Amino acid sequence: MKKLIFTTLALIASPLAAQNQDLGEPIAEGQDVETIEEEEGLSGSVSFEGNLDDLGIAIPAFATDRNVATPANASGTEALGLEMARVITANLRNNGLFKPAGPDSLPRPEFANITSPVWGTWSVRGAEMLVHGYVRARSDDRLTVGCYLYDMALQQRLVAEGWVVSPADWRRAAHKCSDLIYSRLTGESPFFDSRIAYIAETGPKDNRVKRLAIMDSDGANHRFITTGRSTALTPRYSPDYKRLVYLSYVDGNPRIYVYDIGTGSQTLVTQSDNPTFAPRWSPDGRWILYSMAVGGNTDIYRVSAQGGRSERLTDTPGIDIGGSYSPDGRRIVFESDRSGAQQCYVMDADGSNQRRISFGGSRCATPEWSPRGDQIAFTNASSFNISVMSPSGGNVRTLTRGWQDEAPTWAPNGRIIQFFRTERNSGKTSLWQVDLTGENERSLPTPVDASDPAWGPILP
Amino acid sequence: MNNRIATTVMLTSALALAACQKKAPEEIPPPPIETPTPAPAPTTPAGPSVGSMEHFMQAVGQANTVVYFDTDRYNIDAEDSAKLQTQAQYFSQYPNVNFTIEGHADERGTREYNLALGERRANAAKNYLVSLGIPASRIRTISYGKERPVALGSNEAAWAQNRRAATVTIN
């Protein structure tokens, strides 16, 4: 009874504003992107049959009908068209799949040629695929962006699409064009038009400043959400990108907060004096999973994203933590040391039918179900490498070889995995990504050190 | 240390171990209590005030304020229990002093698991002190996982220093 009274008093006494004191200014939410149909539908099949990374793709600057001022680029729509092509070239090059030639080494097509290319200009340069596009400023300040992919051998258009975007969202049109090209040439689902939440790190190893930050999938539009006064960890974007869940020590204790991007304020995921960790969203955004330690024993709970009563999903002695939903939302893969060491388990979404799936002899930690449903990525917490396995625990493959790699997160199309790498001794951290072959590994440039990446789905 | 004390130590160790292994989940760690420390009315030249970290360290010895754990473990071994008994004597002598036990892990673990592991270690130390008669309401626990190392190398010696539960007085 005494305990109860104290809790009530503490709740009244703590001002609501205290939990917001580590937050920066709210971030402007993006506008919707409207898809428009370009005249003439898609046609023809791709003529190229070799390795995609040998495929010559020419991506000259996007044309404009009239070079006019736009809030998206101080120099006008012509300069913006050049930037568009640069973004697309970087996207396709950086993921190791293609070796595109970008606008800085190519002539610029006329606006009229976007729909009828001058084939000779590009065939002499050895291009097998040709990307054309245009930027047009509308009277309402928004931009119309068209994107065309041509097969040089067939001299045919493979696919075309257009979008109307607000000037602030011009890069999204470039990402959508990248996705269109990528999907048409690989047969895979898109992933460029998406964002990443992560933890930006600065300072010495024994006094690291850890801030919640967000960026586009290519690192652009980088923003800090928290000021760094309190340690922030393990963020996850809600599927609609309107909210973030993450751990903060803002009240002195590790607690999960739900941060609302529109209002720039946050609330506790649950009213409890116990520490909470490892937040996750369900794929439909209706549930939040979190883990809570009570008397030193950690279990997994779920709560409606609208708030309300929490439901405990695990109740074994030991640490049950994390959790990642299957794409259909029916099952959850999670981590538990109930057997004596960290291993991966699967349960139904209501906590029933818990069973271990990892038996490889190594520790299995931070499992993440692929958005395609066919693989589970995890941290091998014995060797600290990123690995994948089937949802039943078979076909384990190790994809990375860093000194300490952990915390995999999937690209929206389930073909690329991001993770963070810690350097031995210095403790410096950085974001990396690797494809499912394990061959194409690269670091992602970030303004400062970086950890805990969380890749969101394709933007709505 | 005579036999009887040794037996008591072993018994309480066993108790604490049992307690943390099947700890009833409904036992909620109490929230931090901001009790003002009563003025010790010093008539002698001012030393560190009772309940300050400096006072605590002078009384128990700095080495006794931190207990260490093996990789992935959270059990209180003989060395830990000796340290915690020294702490318990201090907290019995100064019943108005509240304190925090900070649980930590080394860097060779995943971030989230280490947060839970640090919490488990802090609770193991707390449960041991409670078994020695220190009221649970005076003890706050917090886990920093692997976020606050004291030894900065990436080697066994450094990791052993970082797998710890540190007692810190609230003043």
Interface residues (C-beta under 8 A of the other chain):
Chain A: K3 F6 T7 A10 P204 K205 D206 R208 K210 T231 L233 T234 L247 G252 N253 P254 D273 N274 P275 F277 A278 S291 A293 V294 G295 G296 N297 T298 D299 D315 P317 I319 I321 G322 E335 D337 A341 Q342 A365 T366 T379 A381 F384 W403 Q404 E406 A407 T422 R424 N425 G427 S451 D452
Chain B: C20 Q21 K22 K23 A24 P25 E26 E27 I28 P29 P30 P31 P32 I33 D72 Y74 E107 R108 G109 T110 R111 E112 Y113 L115 A116 L117 E119 R120 A122 N123 A124 N127 S137 T141 I142 S143 G145 E147 R148 P149 V150 L152 G153 S154
